Structure formats: structure tokens, C-alpha cells
């Protein structure tokens, strides 16, 4: 019976990379089923020593802050139930560590399916490049999304999974597959036009090439040349991508045409898009959300206002802020949607650390920032290349200075 439970869980956990593409519901169902069955396995076999793992203890500290924030908040009962259910992720951590230690086939299966997932996404991107209608009709302008359809999360998915995958491939000594993964991920991330994902990818590649000894100088040179040629080709032959990644970014930062606060770009024939120069280095929407997060935190230092409470708190009079870009500061809030009437409200603050401060307080923030610096330290101090890359994968996923999804969502 025990062997069957572990066998089932081997396949369930291995399927996570591909289910995250096609169904968040099934991915979460896998986590729930795997966690429940493994918890049953632990109690049945009295393997309580598994709970002494350092990773689980760190998770418990974070989990405790989440539960306390929910208990002390004025959120509804179903929010508290959802918060309690986060325990499944801690059990999943224990399950993965157990499979890595006692199931010789798990790692190979997981890596194989993760590679298949990246290849499937690349096939979907190719279909969008060649205007395969079922995939392109829902694609957002200037983005390639593959089988994520209307969700612009292709780049963030790749940046989350690829550093881990590359570390595991190095451990398995499958260097040729490392080259393939780097190439496919670079191409797709640039085509996704997700600037945060591109920024993180560049940090990862820089660290991989120049702060580890994974490749010879010759191989590094070849890979860098291929990446530069591929990136240039994408920007050259995809005006949509070039507009968002290059023109829009440089204008928002005031690097090109800084004397003008607002300009319209012709991104393709008969297609013009307005771009505003940023007032605060980052987009006004994000600036206002971060400001709102800090204001909420100042009133709730220790445990925040509860998981996923930002969407409600930001609407309250004491926290609600609304502002126009300086180019339209004298205009009514409905004058130019997207540039006037910008407020600090959203489902979450779009940065893990601002979200932690406002929703679950200083203790959860300390746990996560400690984890980030702990992984940075281990990246520089450890000798084994694959270990360095695995720590780097966590550093990339917890990097503070980017816009992110919600810390408490299943995908993020």
C-alpha cells in the first residue's frame, strides 16, 4: 500500500509543470491529493521525524503568520478556511524531499515532463507567430502567450521553472538539454514581452555564465552570441515586441525624447499607441499600489490585514488614492483611460514584499526576506554547480525589485 501511495505521488508531482499550463484547477487538485495521501503515509508509518526538516520549519513560521493574520482580521470565514488549506504546500515540500531521497525514478520523470512542457509551449508560440487563429484570437496585443491564451504569464512561468530545471539537468549531467532549454526559454521570454520576466532572465543568465563554472569560455561565448542574435531577430521582425520591450521602456524611463511627457508610437501600419513618461521611475499604477501597501502596513505592523485583503483595504477612504499622470494632471479622471484616474487599488500590490507587509505583516516579510538572503549566501558559498543553480532558482523567484503576481496565489 505504501509503495503504491509513493508511486501515485511520483506521477502526480511530476505532472505539475504541465498542468500549470493547461489547468490551475488540476494543478491545485494534484497538490491537495498528493499532500493528503502523503500526510496519511506519515502518520501510518509514524515518520514524524520528517517534520524536523529545516524547510518545513521555515514554512511553519510563515504559515503561522498567515493564520494569525487571518484570525485577527475581519475577513470572512471562507478566507480563513483557504488560509488553513495553505498547509498543503508545506506537506508538498516534505513529499518532494522524500521522493528525491527514496524514489530513484522521480527526478528523471519530473525533468522529462518539465522539458516536454517547455517544448509544448514553444510549439504554441510558433503557432501564434504563424497566426494560427484559435491561439491568436485571444492573444493580448504585443504579447505571445502560447497555450496560456489571454493570460500574459508565459514569461513568468518560464522564469520560475527554467532555473530549477537547468539545475536538475546539470545534476543529471545532461548538458545538451541545458543548451536547448536556455535557447527555448530565451526566445519565448522575449516574445512574451513580459519585462519583469526578461529582467529576471537576464539576471539568471548573467549569474549562470559569469558567477558559476558551468560552461567553458568557448561555450559561454557561443551561447551569448546565439542569445544576442535571437533577441535582435525578435526585435527586428516583431514590431509589437520591439515596441513594448524597447521603445516603450526607454520612453517611460525618459531615455528617449525625455523632453516630452507623452508621445504616440506607430508600432505597425495604421496602429498607434500612446506612451507616457513615468513620473516616479516605475509606472504610476504600481507606485500608488506600493504607497497604499505601506499605508496599510503602518496601521497593521505585526500581522497585516489578512491574506488577499489588499483588494478590499485599498478601497477604504483612509487608504484610497487616485492620481493623474503629470502630463494630464489638469484633466478630469475619465479624460484618458490608462493615464488619468489611476488609483492604488488592485487584487494585490504586484510585488511579493509589499503584499507581505500589508496582508500578513512584518513576521512573514522577515521569513521571506531571510530566505532570499540565505539563498544568496549559499549561491556564493557552495561549490557544487548544480547546488548553486538550485539556490539561484529561489533567488530569482524571490527577487525583490520586480513586479510580481500574488504571493498567495497557486501559480505564483
C-alpha positions as CSV (number, residue, x, y, z in Angstrom):
1,X,0.0,0.0,0.0
2,X,2.8,2.4,1.0
3,X,4.7,1.8,-2.3
4,X,1.5,2.4,-4.3
5,X,1.0,5.8,-2.5
6,X,4.5,6.9,-3.3
7,X,4.2,5.6,-6.9
8,X,1.0,7.6,-7.4
9,X,2.6,10.7,-5.8
10,X,5.6,10.4,-8.1
11,X,3.4,10.8,-11.1
12,X,1.2,13.4,-9.6
13,X,4.0,15.7,-8.6
14,X,5.8,15.1,-11.9
15,X,2.7,16.3,-13.8
16,X,2.7,19.7,-12.1
17,X,4.7,21.6,-14.7
18,X,2.3,20.6,-17.5
19,X,-0.9,21.0,-15.5
20,X,0.1,24.6,-14.6
21,X,-0.1,25.4,-18.3
22,X,-3.5,23.9,-19.1
23,X,-5.4,24.0,-15.8
24,X,-4.6,25.7,-12.5
25,X,-7.5,23.8,-11.0
26,X,-6.0,20.4,-11.8
27,X,-2.6,21.6,-10.6
28,X,-4.1,22.5,-7.3
29,X,-6.1,19.3,-7.1
30,X,-2.8,17.4,-7.6
31,X,-1.2,19.3,-4.7
32,X,-4.2,18.6,-2.5
33,X,-4.4,14.9,-3.3
34,X,-0.6,14.4,-3.0
35,X,-0.5,16.3,0.3
36,X,-3.4,14.3,1.9
37,X,-2.1,10.9,0.8
38,X,1.5,11.7,2.0
39,X,0.2,13.0,5.3
40,X,-1.7,9.7,5.7
41,X,1.6,7.9,4.9
42,X,3.5,9.9,7.5
43,X,1.0,9.1,10.3
44,X,0.5,5.5,9.3
45,X,4.2,4.8,9.3
46,X,5.0,7.2,12.2
47,X,7.6,9.1,10.3
48,X,7.2,12.2,12.4
49,X,10.9,13.0,12.0
50,X,10.1,14.3,8.6
51,X,8.6,17.3,10.2
52,X,12.0,18.3,11.5
53,X,13.2,19.3,8.1
54,X,14.5,22.9,8.1
55,X,12.5,23.8,5.0
56,X,9.3,22.7,6.8
57,X,10.1,24.7,9.9
58,X,10.7,27.8,7.9
59,X,7.3,27.2,6.1
60,X,5.6,26.8,9.5
61,X,6.8,30.2,10.7
62,X,5.4,31.8,7.5
63,X,2.2,29.7,7.8
64,X,1.7,30.7,11.4
65,X,1.9,34.4,10.5
66,X,-0.7,33.8,7.8
67,X,-3.1,32.1,10.2
68,X,-2.7,34.7,12.8
69,X,-3.3,37.5,10.3
70,X,-6.5,35.8,9.2
71,X,-7.7,35.2,12.8
72,X,-7.1,38.8,13.7
73,X,-8.6,40.2,10.5
74,X,-12.2,41.0,9.7
75,X,-12.2,38.7,6.7
76,X,-15.0,36.1,6.1
77,X,-14.8,32.5,7.3
78,X,-14.1,31.1,3.8
79,X,-10.9,33.2,3.7
80,X,-9.8,31.7,6.9
81,X,-10.5,28.2,5.6
82,X,-8.5,28.9,2.5
83,X,-5.7,30.2,4.6
84,X,-5.6,27.0,6.7
85,X,-5.5,25.0,3.5
86,X,-2.1,26.5,2.7
87,X,-0.7,23.8,4.8
88,X,-0.8,21.6,1.7
89,X,2.2,23.4,0.3
90,X,4.3,22.6,3.4
91,X,3.3,18.9,3.1
92,X,4.2,19.1,-0.6
93,X,7.7,20.3,0.3
94,X,8.1,17.2,2.6
95,X,6.8,14.9,-0.1
96,X,9.2,16.2,-2.8
97,X,12.2,15.9,-0.4
98,X,11.1,12.3,0.4
99,X,10.7,11.4,-3.2
100,X,14.1,12.8,-4.1
101,X,15.6,10.7,-1.3
102,X,13.8,7.4,-1.8
103,X,12.4,7.3,-5.3
104,X,15.2,7.0,-7.9
105,X,12.8,7.4,-10.8
106,X,11.1,10.6,-9.6
107,X,13.7,13.1,-10.6
108,X,14.1,11.8,-14.2
109,X,10.4,11.7,-14.7
110,X,9.9,15.2,-13.3
111,X,12.7,16.6,-15.5
112,X,11.4,14.8,-18.6
113,X,7.9,16.2,-18.2
114,X,9.2,19.7,-17.4
115,X,11.2,19.6,-20.7
116,X,8.1,18.4,-22.6
117,X,6.2,21.4,-21.0
118,X,8.7,23.9,-22.4
119,X,8.6,22.2,-25.9
120,X,4.8,22.3,-25.9
121,X,4.8,26.0,-25.0
122,X,7.4,26.6,-27.8
123,X,5.1,24.8,-30.3
124,X,2.2,27.1,-29.1
125,X,4.3,30.2,-29.6
126,X,5.2,29.1,-33.1
127,X,1.5,28.6,-33.9
128,X,0.9,32.2,-32.7
129,X,3.8,33.5,-34.8
130,X,2.3,32.0,-37.9
131,X,-1.2,33.3,-36.9
132,X,-2.9,30.0,-36.1
133,X,-6.3,31.6,-35.4
134,X,-7.5,29.6,-32.3
135,X,-4.4,30.6,-30.4
136,X,-4.0,34.2,-31.8
137,X,-7.6,35.5,-31.4
138,X,-7.3,35.7,-27.6
139,X,-3.6,36.8,-27.6
140,X,-3.1,40.3,-26.0
141,X,-1.6,42.9,-28.3
142,X,2.3,42.8,-28.4
143,X,2.4,39.6,-26.4
144,X,2.9,35.9,-27.3
145,X,1.3,33.7,-24.7
146,X,1.2,30.2,-26.3
147,X,-1.3,27.9,-24.5
148,X,-1.9,30.4,-21.8
149,X,-4.2,32.2,-24.3
150,X,-5.3,35.5,-22.9
151,X,-3.1,35.4,-19.8
152,X,0.2,37.1,-20.1
153,X,2.1,34.8,-17.9
154,X,4.3,32.8,-20.4
155,X,7.4,34.7,-19.4
156,X,6.8,34.4,-15.6
157,X,6.1,30.7,-15.9
158,X,9.4,30.1,-17.8
159,X,11.5,32.2,-15.4
160,X,10.0,30.3,-12.5
161,X,10.6,26.8,-13.9
162,X,13.7,27.0,-16.0
163,X,16.3,27.8,-13.4
164,X,15.1,24.8,-11.4
165,X,15.1,22.6,-14.5
166,X,18.6,23.7,-15.5
167,X,19.9,23.0,-12.0
168,X,18.4,19.5,-12.2
169,X,19.8,18.9,-15.7
170,X,23.3,19.8,-14.5
171,X,22.9,17.4,-11.6
172,X,21.9,14.7,-14.1
173,X,24.8,15.6,-16.3
174,X,22.5,16.3,-19.3
175,X,24.4,19.4,-20.6
176,X,23.0,19.2,-24.2
177,X,19.5,19.6,-22.8
178,X,20.7,22.6,-20.8
179,X,21.6,24.3,-24.1
180,X,18.2,23.5,-25.6
181,X,16.3,24.8,-22.5
182,X,18.3,28.1,-22.4
183,X,17.7,28.7,-26.1
184,X,13.9,27.9,-26.0
185,X,13.4,29.9,-22.8
186,X,15.2,33.0,-24.1
187,X,13.2,33.0,-27.3
188,X,9.9,32.6,-25.6
189,X,10.5,35.0,-22.8
190,X,11.5,37.8,-25.2
191,X,8.4,37.0,-27.3
192,X,6.2,37.1,-24.2
193,X,7.3,40.8,-23.8
194,X,7.0,40.5,-20.1
195,X,9.6,43.0,-19.0
196,X,9.9,41.7,-15.4
197,X,10.4,38.2,-16.7
198,X,13.0,39.4,-19.2
199,X,14.8,41.3,-16.5
200,X,14.9,38.2,-14.2
201,X,16.0,36.0,-17.1
202,X,19.0,38.4,-17.8
203,X,19.9,38.3,-14.1
204,X,19.8,34.5,-14.1
205,X,21.8,34.2,-17.3
206,X,24.4,36.7,-16.1
207,X,24.8,34.8,-12.8
208,X,24.9,31.4,-14.6
209,X,27.5,32.5,-17.1
210,X,29.8,34.7,-15.0
211,X,29.3,33.6,-11.4
212,X,29.5,29.8,-11.9
213,X,31.8,27.5,-13.8
214,X,29.1,25.6,-15.6
215,X,30.4,26.3,-19.1
216,X,33.8,26.7,-20.7
217,X,34.7,30.2,-22.1
218,X,34.0,28.9,-25.6
219,X,30.6,27.5,-24.8
220,X,29.7,30.7,-23.0
221,X,30.7,32.8,-26.0
222,X,28.6,30.6,-28.4
223,X,25.6,30.8,-26.1
224,X,25.8,34.5,-25.6
225,X,26.2,35.0,-29.3
226,X,23.1,32.9,-30.0
227,X,21.1,34.7,-27.4
228,X,22.1,38.1,-28.8
229,X,21.3,37.1,-32.4
230,X,18.0,35.6,-31.4
231,X,17.0,38.6,-29.3
232,X,17.9,41.0,-32.1
233,X,16.0,39.0,-34.6
234,X,12.9,39.0,-32.5
235,X,13.1,42.8,-32.0
236,X,13.8,43.2,-35.8
237,X,11.0,41.1,-37.1
238,X,8.4,41.6,-34.4
239,X,7.5,45.3,-34.2
240,X,4.9,44.5,-31.5
241,X,7.6,43.0,-29.2
242,X,10.1,45.7,-30.0
243,X,7.6,48.4,-29.1
244,X,6.8,47.0,-25.7
245,X,10.3,45.8,-24.7
246,X,12.4,48.5,-26.3
247,X,10.6,51.7,-27.3
248,X,8.1,51.8,-24.5
249,X,10.6,51.1,-21.8
250,X,13.1,53.7,-22.9
251,X,10.5,56.3,-23.3
252,X,8.9,55.6,-19.9
253,X,12.3,56.0,-18.3
254,X,13.0,59.2,-20.1
255,X,16.0,57.8,-22.1
256,X,14.5,58.7,-25.5
257,X,12.6,62.0,-26.1
258,X,12.8,62.9,-22.4
259,X,11.6,66.5,-23.1
260,X,8.1,65.2,-23.9
261,X,5.8,63.8,-21.3
262,X,3.5,62.0,-23.8
263,X,4.0,60.6,-27.3
264,X,2.3,58.2,-29.7
265,X,4.3,55.5,-31.4
266,X,3.5,53.9,-34.7
267,X,4.0,50.2,-33.9
268,X,2.7,48.8,-37.2
269,X,0.8,50.1,-40.2
270,X,-2.2,52.2,-39.1
271,X,-1.5,51.2,-35.5
272,X,-0.6,53.8,-32.9
273,X,-0.1,53.5,-29.2
274,X,0.3,56.3,-26.7
275,X,3.1,56.1,-24.1
276,X,3.6,58.3,-21.1
277,X,6.8,59.3,-19.4
278,X,6.8,57.9,-15.9
279,X,6.8,60.4,-13.0
280,X,8.3,58.0,-10.5
281,X,10.7,55.8,-12.4
282,X,8.1,53.0,-12.2
283,X,4.6,53.1,-13.7
284,X,2.2,55.3,-11.7
285,X,-0.2,52.4,-11.0
286,X,2.5,50.4,-9.3
287,X,3.8,53.5,-7.4
288,X,0.3,54.1,-6.0
289,X,-0.2,50.4,-5.1
290,X,3.1,50.3,-3.2
291,X,2.2,53.6,-1.4
292,X,-1.2,52.1,-0.4
293,X,0.5,48.9,0.8
294,X,2.9,50.9,3.1
295,X,0.0,52.9,4.5
296,X,-1.9,49.7,5.3
297,X,1.2,48.2,6.9
298,X,1.7,51.3,9.1
299,X,-1.7,50.6,10.7
300,X,-1.1,46.8,10.9
301,X,2.6,46.2,11.6
302,X,2.6,42.7,13.0
303,X,0.1,40.6,11.2
304,X,-1.3,42.8,8.4
305,X,-4.9,42.8,7.4
306,X,-5.2,39.2,6.3
307,X,-4.3,37.1,3.2
308,X,-5.8,38.6,-0.1
309,X,-7.3,41.5,1.8
310,X,-5.5,44.2,-0.2
311,X,-8.3,44.3,-2.7
312,X,-10.7,45.4,0.0
313,X,-8.5,47.5,2.1
314,X,-7.3,49.7,-0.8
315,X,-10.9,50.8,-1.3
316,X,-11.3,52.3,2.2
317,X,-11.2,56.0,2.4
318,X,-8.2,56.2,4.6
319,X,-6.1,54.2,2.1
320,X,-7.7,55.0,-1.3
321,X,-5.5,57.2,-3.6
322,X,-6.2,58.4,-7.1
323,X,-3.9,60.5,-9.3
324,X,-3.3,61.6,-12.9
325,X,0.0,61.4,-14.8
326,X,1.6,64.9,-14.7
327,X,1.0,65.2,-18.5
328,X,-2.7,65.2,-17.8
329,X,-2.8,66.5,-14.2
330,X,-5.3,69.2,-15.1
331,X,-7.7,66.8,-16.8
332,X,-10.7,65.0,-15.3
333,X,-10.1,61.5,-14.1
334,X,-12.0,60.0,-17.1
335,X,-10.2,62.1,-19.7
336,X,-7.7,59.5,-20.9
337,X,-8.3,56.0,-19.5
338,X,-5.0,54.4,-18.5
339,X,-3.3,57.8,-17.9
340,X,-5.9,59.7,-15.8
341,X,-7.9,58.4,-12.8
342,X,-5.1,56.0,-11.8
343,X,-5.8,54.6,-8.3
344,X,-3.8,52.4,-5.9
345,X,-6.3,49.5,-6.0
346,X,-5.9,46.1,-7.4
347,X,-6.3,42.5,-6.4
348,X,-2.8,42.6,-4.9
349,X,0.1,45.1,-4.8
350,X,2.1,43.3,-7.6
351,X,5.2,42.9,-5.5
352,X,5.7,40.0,-3.1
353,X,7.3,42.1,-0.3
354,X,4.7,44.9,-0.4
355,X,2.0,42.3,-0.3
356,X,3.6,40.5,2.6
357,X,3.9,43.7,4.6
358,X,0.3,44.8,4.0
359,X,-1.5,41.5,4.2
360,X,0.4,39.4,6.7
361,X,2.8,41.8,8.4
362,X,6.4,42.1,9.4
363,X,6.9,38.5,10.5
364,X,6.0,37.0,7.1
365,X,8.2,39.6,5.5
366,X,11.2,38.7,7.7
367,X,10.8,35.0,6.9
368,X,10.7,35.5,3.1
369,X,13.5,38.1,3.0
370,X,15.6,35.9,5.2
371,X,15.0,33.0,2.8
372,X,16.1,35.2,-0.1
373,X,19.4,36.3,1.6
374,X,20.0,32.8,2.9
375,X,19.8,31.5,-0.7
376,X,22.0,34.4,-2.0
377,X,24.6,33.4,0.6
378,X,24.5,29.7,-0.3
379,X,24.8,30.6,-4.0
380,X,28.1,32.3,-3.4
381,X,29.4,29.9,-0.7
382,X,28.6,26.5,-2.1
383,X,30.9,24.7,-4.5
384,X,28.7,22.2,-6.4
385,X,27.5,23.9,-9.5
386,X,24.0,22.2,-9.5
387,X,23.5,23.3,-5.9
388,X,24.5,26.9,-6.7
389,X,21.9,26.9,-9.6
390,X,19.2,25.5,-7.3
391,X,19.7,28.2,-4.8
392,X,19.9,30.7,-7.7
393,X,16.4,29.5,-8.8
394,X,15.0,30.5,-5.4
395,X,16.8,33.9,-5.6
396,X,15.3,34.6,-9.0
397,X,11.8,33.7,-7.8
398,X,12.1,35.8,-4.6
399,X,13.9,38.8,-6.2
400,X,12.5,41.9,-4.5
401,X,12.9,44.5,-7.2
402,X,10.4,43.4,-9.8
403,X,6.7,43.4,-10.4
404,X,5.1,40.1,-9.5
405,X,1.9,38.2,-9.2
406,X,0.2,37.4,-5.9
407,X,2.4,35.6,-3.3
408,X,-0.6,33.7,-2.1
409,X,-1.9,32.5,-5.5
410,X,-1.5,28.9,-6.5
411,X,0.5,29.7,-9.7
412,X,2.8,32.4,-8.2
